[in-house]
Amino acid sequence: HHLLAEMLEEQLKTGARVHGDARVVVVSSAVHRLHGVKNCNVAEFGASCSPLHAYARSKLAGILHVRQLASRWRSSHPNLRAVAVHPGGVDSQGSRDSATGSGATGGVLRALGAP
């Protein structure tokens, strides 16, 4: 996301100027709040650092990048916006498992405090 937004920044600024506004939208996840987003390195992966930790960390990185873009553009390009969104629930086997409390999704939702 970072590289793409940086590469398109001039086109985004032009679009905002010509069309009235432009946006960078990053799909994130509430999972970024899990486990204090532990810093994982390759040697730890699979031992004390799970794929979920890596996923949470990547989602946090996206949110931090959006915050940096929004801050940078706020005064110089007020019609250019950056936002991060959580997509909400998706009807999948994982979400159906979470309703019963089974499966990995159920564990994630319980860790986030979902009923």
Secondary structure, DSSP 4 states (H G I P E B T S, - for coil): -HHHHHHHHHHHHHHHHHHS-EEEEEE--GGGGGGG-----TTTBTTTB-HHHHHHHHHHHHHHHHHHHHHHHHHH-TTEEEEEE------SHHHHHHHHT-HHHHHHHHHHT--
